[in-house]
Amino acid sequence: SVYSDPTAASLAVARRIADLIRGKEEKGEQAILGLATGATPVKVYAELVRLHREEGLSFRNVITFNLDEYYPMLPDSEQSYVTFMNRNLFDHVDIDRANVHIPDGTLAMEDIHDYCLAYEQKITALGGLDLQVLGIGRTGHIGFNEPGSAPNSGTRLVTLDDLTRRDASRDFGGKENVPTKAITMGIGTIFKAREIILMAWNQKKAEIVKKAIEGEISSDVPATYLQLSESVEFVLDEDAASQL
Ligand code: GLP
């Protein structure tokens, strides 16, 4: 669906997430959410915080799994996705910290493989993700699944694309400070979610959105794999949709 602007789109996505949480709560179940970072979902999280404060939306029964984290990365770094999630969402709602999962950027290299398998297994043991929200990078990455990622890939250590590091350079005060690697859920992990929402706004995403939705399905643009899923919805603003 296409909305007039990022705010309208963000409110609609937040509403969907809130409805999911409330629906689960009524059934006495937990909502298992896959969450994304970046500029794109910031207003979605702000609206969830508002719904918590003003409409009593509770996160007591919410379990979250974030898509990715830079590697190496200390959790209390300014640029970590842990810091991002705390500031934008978790510090402001009643979520149980034990229910929050974000890939660990402090692991020793030799522990990463087992850690990633365990991350997958935790999601599976909970019955899978009810909803995964995604942004999209200009390389066509979802999470940090850069070009070359396989459709059945799982959570793993990846090398970041040069364009991705350039796009992140502002946050790090220069590209040379951006980590070269990240831990990300795989395309296969994302695909197992019962519902997937990919959000994109602004003109600078128009070209990659066109490729993702209308381009040939290829590992060159990992987001094109989403064309194969029946559970995916693209939520765009008019600028991001302008080349469709
Ligand atoms: C980062 C994240 C992605 C995100 C993408 C887009 O690299 N790992 O999950 O979707 O960049 O970022 P933004 O929303 O800031 O454009």
Boltz pocket constraint, residues with backbone or C-beta under 6 A from the ligand:
constraints:
  - pocket:
      binder: B
      contacts: [[A, 36], [A, 37], [A, 38], [A, 39], [A, 40], [A, 41], [A, 67], [A, 68], [A, 134], [A, 135], [A, 136], [A, 137], [A, 138], [A, 141], [A, 142], [A, 143], [A, 144], [A, 164]]
      max_distance: 6.0
